[in-house]
Amino acid sequence: MIKILKFEFNPIEVNTYVVYDETLQCVIIDAGCSNDYENEILQKAIAEHNLKPVKLICTHGHFDHIMGNSFVCKTYGINTFMHKNDLENVINATSHGSYFGVNIIQPPTPYNFVSDGDEVTFGNSSLKVLFTHGHTQGGICLYNESNQLLFSGDTLFKECVGRTDLPGGDYDVLVGSLQKLMLLPDDTKVYCGHGEETTIGYEKKANPFVIKMI
């Protein structure tokens, strides 16, 4: 049974998730922690639950979602998993952050690239990679069928979708990615990159971007 710890970090309010099962192995999704205080919050929660981080997964490479990569990788001795198409965003993270008035520590270069359909494993569990570009060129979602969970990054939000006006964004491509997500069961719970949780079924009824395409 998968369990989830959720944290809201940094000035752009990114959701960071710690996902674990009965083995107490865990993966960290989108390390948005941006300072010593937030780093301590994350580290303390992991210690209190006796968890062992084994992988860091990035749903995409925008700077606000990778601000804590350096801290997490050094603290737990783990590598980063992401889609190769977003490597350029990681390489340019500090300059992108500066443009928005945010200083970050340069994240380490990812050592593990994932593709559509790959399984990222931890403990007795796994998350299936869904390639859902459009918000960025390398955006992914992470799906667990048995627990009906989806980590949607910035592809899908409650009643909204990720912006496509930044470099690498493409609205028409994002629409195709959303269509892929709408094939999942309606009761799939969606943990978004920003904001509160939702379900696929709710988005079919309440998300104007989704309603427009179905």
C-alpha positions in Angstrom: 0.0 0.0 0.0 1.5 3.3 -1.1 1.5 6.2 1.3 2.3 9.9 0.5 3.7 12.8 2.4 3.1 16.2 0.7 5.0 19.4 1.2 4.5 22.9 -0.3 7.9 24.5 -0.9 9.6 27.7 -2.3 8.1 31.0 -3.3 6.3 29.4 -6.3 4.5 26.9 -4.0 5.6 23.6 -5.6 4.2 20.4 -4.2 7.0 18.0 -3.2 5.9 14.4 -2.6 7.6 11.6 -0.6 6.1 8.3 -1.7 6.7 5.1 0.2 5.3 1.6 0.9 5.5 -1.0 3.6 9.2 -1.5 3.1 9.8 2.1 4.0 11.8 2.7 0.9 10.7 5.9 -0.7 11.0 8.1 -3.8 11.0 11.9 -3.7 9.1 13.6 -6.5 9.9 17.2 -7.4 12.3 18.4 -4.7 11.2 22.0 -4.4 12.8 22.8 -1.1 14.7 26.1 -1.5 16.4 26.9 1.8 17.7 25.4 5.0 14.4 25.7 6.8 12.6 23.8 4.0 15.4 21.3 3.8 15.0 20.6 7.5 11.3 20.1 7.2 11.8 17.4 4.5 14.7 15.7 6.2 12.8 15.6 9.6 9.7 14.1 8.0 11.7 11.4 6.3 13.5 10.6 9.6 10.3 10.6 11.7 8.8 8.0 9.3 12.0 5.9 9.2 12.1 6.2 5.5 15.0 5.4 3.1 15.0 7.5 0.0 16.2 5.5 -3.0 15.4 7.8 -6.0 14.6 11.4 -6.9 12.1 11.8 -9.7 11.5 15.1 -11.6 8.2 15.5 -13.5 10.0 18.2 -15.5 13.0 20.5 -15.4 11.6 23.9 -14.5 13.7 25.5 -11.8 11.0 25.7 -9.2 10.6 21.9 -9.2 14.3 21.1 -8.9 15.5 23.7 -6.4 16.2 21.0 -3.8 17.8 18.5 -6.1 21.3 19.3 -4.9 20.4 19.0 -1.2 18.4 15.7 -1.7 21.0 14.0 -3.9 23.9 14.9 -1.5 22.0 14.1 1.7 20.7 10.7 0.6 23.3 9.7 -2.0 20.6 9.1 -4.6 20.4 9.9 -8.3 17.9 11.9 -10.4 15.4 10.3 -12.8 13.8 12.5 -15.5 13.1 12.6 -19.2 16.1 13.6 -21.3 14.2 16.3 -23.2 14.3 18.5 -20.1 18.0 18.2 -19.5 18.5 21.7 -20.9 16.2 23.2 -18.3 18.3 21.6 -15.6 21.5 22.9 -17.1 20.1 26.4 -17.2 18.3 26.2 -13.9 20.3 29.0 -12.1 19.8 31.5 -15.0 16.1 30.6 -15.3 15.7 31.2 -11.5 17.6 34.5 -11.6 15.2 35.7 -14.4 12.4 35.2 -11.9 14.3 36.7 -9.0 15.0 33.4 -7.3 18.5 32.1 -6.4 19.1 28.4 -6.5 22.0 26.0 -6.1 22.8 24.4 -9.5 21.2 20.9 -9.5 23.4 17.9 -10.3 23.2 16.5 -13.9 20.7 13.7 -14.0 22.2 10.2 -14.3 19.1 8.3 -15.2 16.7 9.1 -18.1 13.3 7.6 -18.3 10.9 7.2 -21.3 7.2 6.6 -21.8 6.2 3.2 -20.3 9.2 2.8 -18.0 8.7 1.6 -14.4 10.5 3.4 -11.6 10.6 1.0 -8.7 11.0 1.4 -4.9 10.4 -1.3 -2.3 7.5 -3.5 -3.5 6.0 -0.7 -5.6 6.5 1.0 -8.9 5.4 4.2 -10.8 4.8 4.0 -14.5 6.2 6.8 -16.5 3.7 8.6 -18.8 5.3 11.0 -21.3 3.1 14.1 -21.1 5.0 16.9 -22.8 3.5 20.2 -23.7 4.2 22.2 -20.6 7.8 21.4 -21.3 9.5 19.2 -23.9 10.2 16.5 -21.3 7.3 16.5 -19.0 6.2 13.2 -17.4 3.5 12.0 -15.1 3.8 9.0 -12.8 1.0 6.5 -12.5 0.4 3.6 -10.1 -2.5 1.5 -11.3 -3.0 -0.7 -8.2 -3.4 2.3 -5.9 -5.1 4.5 -8.6 -2.6 7.4 -8.1 -1.2 9.9 -10.6 1.5 12.5 -10.0 0.8 14.9 -12.7 3.5 17.5 -12.3 2.5 20.6 -14.2 0.6 18.8 -16.9 -2.7 18.8 -15.1 -4.1 20.9 -12.2 -7.4 21.0 -10.5 -9.6 22.8 -13.0 -6.6 24.0 -15.0 -3.5 22.8 -17.0 0.1 23.8 -17.2 1.1 27.0 -19.0 2.6 26.7 -22.4 3.9 30.2 -23.0 7.4 29.4 -21.6 10.3 28.1 -23.8 9.6 24.6 -24.9 5.9 24.8 -24.2 3.3 23.8 -26.9 -0.4 23.9 -26.3 -1.4 21.5 -29.1 1.1 19.0 -27.7 -0.2 19.5 -24.2 -3.8 18.7 -25.5 -2.5 15.3 -26.7 -1.0 14.6 -23.3 -4.2 15.5 -21.6 -6.1 13.1 -23.8 -3.7 10.4 -22.7 -4.5 11.2 -19.0 -8.2 11.2 -19.6 -8.0 7.5 -20.6 -7.2 6.6 -17.0 -10.0 5.5 -14.6 -12.2 8.3 -13.4 -11.4 7.5 -9.7 -7.7 8.0 -10.3 -6.5 10.5 -7.6 -4.3 13.2 -9.1 -1.5 14.7 -7.1 -0.6 17.9 -8.9 2.6 19.9 -9.1 0.9 22.9 -7.6 -2.4 23.2 -5.6 -4.7 20.6 -4.3 -5.5 17.1 -5.3 -8.2 16.1 -7.8 -9.5 13.1 -9.7 -9.6 12.3 -13.4 -13.4 12.0 -13.2 -13.7 15.5 -11.7 -11.5 17.0 -14.3 -13.6 15.6 -17.1 -16.6 17.5 -15.6 -15.0 20.7 -14.2 -11.8 21.5 -16.1 -12.6 23.8 -19.0 -9.5 22.8 -20.9 -10.5 19.1 -20.7 -14.1 19.7 -21.5 -13.2 21.6 -24.6 -11.3 18.6 -26.0 -13.7 15.7 -25.2 
